[in-house]
C-alpha cells in the first residue's frame, strides 16, 4: 500500500512531461497537485524500500519539471501574448536577480553548492510566478484544476482521520525519520521519534496526513479552503453561492483537518479566511453572527474558563509558553543579525541549509529568513510583492466576474490566510502550497494584464 506514494509521484511526473511535450501546461499542474503533497512520503518509502540510489533523481523531478515549463513558456509566449511587464513582474525580476548575485559574491560561510540550495529555497518561487504569468490561460482547464485540489484535500482528510482514530502517525511507518537522518543528517526528535512538529506542547500528537508534516498540512488546508470558497461563489451580474457535494465534503474536511493538524497559527488563519470571505461577498448576517460569537467566546473565556486551558491560551497570546517563546527568541536573533548586517550574512545562513548544519539564525519566520541571508532590500521587496498581489486581487474583485473573479478571490484568501503562518515558519518551504499559490498569483496578474492589453 505504501508503494502507492512513489508510484503516484512518478506517474504524475511522467504525465507532466508527456503533456508538456504536447504543449499542454496542464501537465505541470497535475504534477503539482498530485505529486507534491506526497513528496516526503515518496522519498521516505523509496528509501525504506531499498531504493536510496534513486532518491536524488526523484528529488530533482519537481525542479526539472518547473525548468522545462519555463523553457516551454519562453519559446511559446510570443505566439499568443505581447509581453508588457506589470509592476509585480519587475519586483519579481529584481528579487530573483538580486538574490542570484549573492550566489557569486564572497559573502557567507557556505560553499557554492550549499549557497545554490539556499538560493533555490528562497528564490524559486519567481519561476512558478512567471509560468502562471505567461501561460496561455485560455488553454488551462481551471475548473478541473480547482476540483483536483479539493479531491486531494478530501483524500488528505480521510488519511488524517484514520491517523486520528488509530492515533498513529503515517510518517512513523513510511521511514520518515530514517530518510531525514540519511539525507539531511537530522536526528529524530520528540517523544514519537519523528520531529517536534508532530506533537503539541502538551505532548499530544499532531497529524500531517499525506504531507511532509502537520505545518505543511495546515497550510495546504488554508489553500484548499480558499479554493473551495471561491468555487462555491459565482459572480456574473451579482454574486451567487452554489454548493455541490464535493464542495461540502471539502469544507467539512478542512475544518476537521485543521483540528487534526493542531497548528495555532493556521487555526487562527482558517477563521480569518472565512471572515475575510464573508466581508468580501458582503454576508452581513454571517458577519454579525461572527462578531457575536467572538464577543461571547471572549466573555466565556474570561469569566468561566480556568486551569490549564486558560493558562495555555493566555501564554500563547502573550508569547510566554515554550513554543511561542521559542519563536520570539528566533525572531530576535534574526532581527539582531539583520540589524548588524543589513545587506545580509549570505545565502544559507538562515533557513533549511543552516538548520541542517545546526547554525540556524532566525529560522522561524519567512521574512526574517530572507532578510538574514540577503538583507533588508530583499526582505522589503518580498513584502512589496506580497502586498501588491493582494491589492491587485482586491481591485479585480470589485470589477471582475467569472473566472477572473474566481482567481482574484483565491489569491486574496490564500495570501491573507498565509500571513500568520509566514511569521512562524518558512512558508515557502512547503512545496505544494508554495508552488501552487505562486503559480496562481502569476495567473492573477496574467488575467489582469490580458484585460488591459485587450483595451489597448
N, C-alpha and C positions, 0 to 999 in steps of 0.2 A: 504493500500500500504506500509506503514512504517513497518508493521509487517513482511515484506519480509526480513528485516535485521536479526532479531533473528531467523527466520525460515531457512534462508540460512546458518547462522552461526552454528546453531545446526545440520542441515543436513550435513554440511561439516565435523563437528566433528564426527558424527556417521559414516559417510563414512570413515573417517580416522581410527577410532577404528576398524571398520569391516575389513578393508584391512590390518591393522597391525596384526589382529588376523589370517589372511590368509597369513601372512609372506610377505606382499607387502608394501614396504616403500612408494609407490606412495600415499598411504592414507595421510601421513603426509604432503606431498607436496600439495595435493589438499586442505587440510585444510588451509595451509599457504596462498595459492594463493586466495582462495575464502572466507575464514573465517576471516583472519587477517585484510584485508583492511577495513572491516565494523565493526571492533571490538567495537569502541567507539559508533558508531551509534546503534549497537546492545544493548549495555548496556543502552544507553540513552532511546531508545524506550521501552526497557523492563521495566525500572524504571517508565517511563511515563505511561505505561500501567498497573501499579499496581503490577508488578512482582518484586518488590525490594528484596523480600526474596530470589529470585533465582540468584541475581546478583553475590554474592560471588562464587557460583558454576560455573556460566558462565565465570567469570573472570579466573577461575582456569583451564578451558578447554585447553588453549594453553600450559601452563606448563605441565599439565598432559600428553598430547599427546607427547610432547618432551621427557619427562622422560620415558614413555612407549617405545618410539622409541630407546632411549639409552639402555634400558634393552634388547630389542629385538636384537639390534646390538651386544651387549656384549655377548649374548648367541649364536649368529649365525656366527659371523665374522670368527671364526676359520675354518668354513666349506669351505670357498672359498678364504681365504687370510692368508698368513703368515705375521704376524704383524712385520713390521720393521719401527721404528719411524723416521720420517723426522725431520729436524731441526725445522720447524714450529710447528710440533706436540709437541716437547719438550718445545718450548716457550709457547704454549697454556697451557700445563700441569703446567708449572711454574706459569703462570699468575693466573690460577684458584686456585691452592693450596696456593699461596702467599696471594691472596685476601681473600680466605677462612679463613686463620689464623686470619685475622682482625675481624672475627665474634666472636672469642673466647678471644682474648687478651683484657685487660681492657683499650682500647683507644677509646675516643669519649664520647659523652653525651647521645647517644640514647640507648634505651633498645634493648635487644636481638632480639625482633620481628622486630623492625624498621631497625636494622642492617641487618637482614635477607632479608628484602625487598630491601635495598640498595645493598646488595651483588647480588641479582637477577638482579638488574638494570644494574650493571657494569660487571658482570661475568657470565651471562647466555649464552653469545654468544659462548664460547668454546664448549658447549654441541651441539649446531647446527653445529659447525665446525666438531666435531668428528663424528656426524651422517653422514655428507657428506663424511668425510674422510674414513669411514669404511663400508659404504653401498656397496652392490653389484651393481655397476652402470650398469652392463650388463642387469639387470632386470628393469632398470628405463626407461620409455618412454620419453626421454628427449625432443624430438621434440614436443610432445604433451604438456609437461610442459611449454616449451617456448611459445607455441601458447596460452595456457591459460593465461599466464602473459600478453600477448598482448590483449587478449579478455577483461581482467579486466581493462586494460588501456583504451580501447575504451569505455567501459561502464562508467568509471570514467570521461572521456572526455565529453560524452553525458550529464551526470549529471551536470558537471561543466558548460557546455554550457547553460543548462536550468537555472542554478543559475544566470549566467551572463545575459541572456536575461530577466529574471524576476527580476533581481537584488535582489535576496532573498537567504540568506544563508540556505542551507539544515539543518544545525545544529540548526537554530532558531526554527525549527518545530519538531525536534526529542527529545527535552528535554535535550539537551547537558548541558546547564547551571545548571539546577536543579540537574542533575546527578553529576556534578563536585562539587556542593555545598554540597550535601548529603554525598558523599563517599570520597571526598578529601578536604572538608572544604575550597573550593576555590570559592570566590565570583566572580560574573560576572564582567568583566572589559571592557573598551572600549565603544564606542558610540552605538554599536549594541547588547550589553548585552551578549556577549559571552566571548571573551578574546582578548587581544591586537593583537594576531597573525592573527586575522580575518580582520584586517584593515591596510592600509598603513599609513605612517606618515602624509600624506595629508588628511586622513580620508576616502578615498575610500575603497570599500570592496575588500577583498581577499577571494578567494573561496577554500574550502577544499574538495569539491566533496564528495565521499563516505569515505574518510579517516578522521583521527581524527582532523586534522587541515591543513591549507594551507602549512605549512612547511613539514609535512609528505607527503602530496600530491606532493609537488615539488620534494622531494627525491625519491618518487615512480616513478615520471616521468623520472628521471635520470636512474633508473633501467630499466624501460621499453624501453627507448631509446637505452641503451646498448644492450638489448636483441634483439630489432628489427634490429639494425645494424649488430649484429652477425648472425642473421637468414638470412639476405639477402646476406651474404658473404660466399662463398663456396670455400674451398681450398682443392684441390687434388694435381695435378702436378702444377697447377697455381691457382691464385685467380680469381674467377668469381663472379659477382654480379647479383643476380636474384631476382626480385620483384614478390610478389603475392599481391592480393588486400588487404588482412589483414595487410600486412607489410606497404603498402602505407597509409592505413587508420590509423594505429597506429602511424606512423611517423608524419602525419598531426595532429593527436590528441595530441601527445606530445608537438608539437610546440605551438599550441593554448592553451593547458592546462598550460604550463609554464607561459604564459601571464596571465591567469586567477588566478594562484596561487600567482603571483607577489612577488616571493622571489628573491631578488637581488643576493644572493649567488648562488642559484640553477640556475638562469638565466645565469650567467657567466659560471657556470659548464656545462650547456647544450651545449653551443657553444665550450667549452673546450673539451667535449667528442667528438663532431663532428670533431674538429681539430685533436685530437689525433687519431681518427679513420682514417681520411684521410692520416695522416702521416704513420700509421701502414701499410695500404694497398697500400701506395705509389701512391696516387691520385695526381699527380703533377699539373694537371690543376686546380683541386679543391683547392689545397694549394695555388697556385698562385692567384686565384680569392679571396681566403680568405684573403691573405695578402694585396691585392689591396683594398678590401672592408674595411679592418681595417684602412689602411692609409687614404682612402677617408673619412671614418667616423670621424677620429681624426681631419682631416683638416676642414671638415664641422662644427664639433662641436666647434673647436677653433675659427673659423672666422665668423660663421653665427648664431650659437645658442646663445641665450641670455635670460635674465629674469629668471624665476623660475626654468625652466628646467636646465639651465646652473648651477645655484646655487645648485640644487638638486644633480646633477652628481658630481660636484666638492666637495661638502660637504660629499658625500658618499665615494669618493676616499680618501679624507683627514680625514675621520672618525670624522667630526665635526658636522654632523646632529644629531638629538636627538637619533635615533635608533642606529646609528653606535657608537656614543659616549657612549651609554649605554653598548654596547658590550665591548668597551675599558675599562670602569670602572670595569665591571665584571671580565675581564681578569686580570687587575692589582690587584684587590682584591684577585683573586685566586693565582696569581703568588706570591704575598706577603705572603699568607698563606703557600704556598709550600716552599718558602724560609725560613720562620720561623720554619716550621715543615716538613723537607724533607722526613720524614718517614710517613707523613700523619696525619690528625686530627682524623681519624676514619671513619668507614662506616656511611653513612647518612649525613655527614657534608656538602656535596655538591650534587647537582642534585635534583631528584624528591622528595626525603624524606625531605630534608632541605627546598626545595621550598614550600612544603605543610605546614611546620611549620613557614615559614617566616624568617628563619635564613640561607638562602642560601649563599654560598660563591663561587664565580666564576662559576656560573651555566650555562654559555652560550658558553661552549667550551668542546667538548668531552674529550680532553686530560687533560684539567685543572680539570674537574670534577673527573677524575680518580686520578690525582695527589694529589688533596686536600684530598681525602679520604684515599688513600693507598700509597701515597708517590711517589717519583721520580722513584724508581725502577720499580714500576708497570706501570707508565706512559711511561717510555722508553721501557719497554717490549712490550706494546701495539704498540708503534711506530715501533719497530723492526718487530713485526708480520705483520703489515700493509705493510711496505716496502718490506719485504721478499716475501709476496704474489705477489706483483707487479713484483718483479724481477723474480720469478718462472714463472709467467704468460708470461712475455716478452720473456724469454728463450724458452718457449714452442711454442710461436708464430712463432719463426724462423724455427722450425724443424717439427712441428706437422701439421696434416691435419685432415679433417673430424670432428667428434665430439670432438676430443682432441683440435683442433684449435678453435672450437666454444666456449668451456668453458673457454679457455685461453683468448680469445678476450673479452668475457663478463666480466671476472674478472678484466682485465686491465681497461676497460672502466668504470665499476662500481666503483672500488676503486679510480681511478683518479677523477671520477666525484663527489665523495662524500668528497673529501679532503676539498674543500672550505666550504661546509655546516658544516663539522665537527668542523670548527673553530668558528662557530656562533650558534651552537646548540648541544644538547645532541643527536647525530645522532642515537645511539643505542637504544634510547627510542622509535624510530619509528619501531614498532614491525614487520610490514610487510617487510620493507626494510631490517631491521637487520636480521631477521630470514632467509630470502631468500638469502641475499648476503653472509652471513657466511656459510650457507649450501653449496652454490655454490663454495665458497672459499675452503671448505673442499673437495668438489668433484674435484676441480682442482688438489689438492695435491694427491688425490686418483688416478686420471688418471696418474699423473706424476710418482708416485711410482709404479704403475702397470707396466709401461714400463720398469722401472729399474729392477723390480723383474722378468719380463719375460726374460730380457737379462741375468740376473744372473742364 
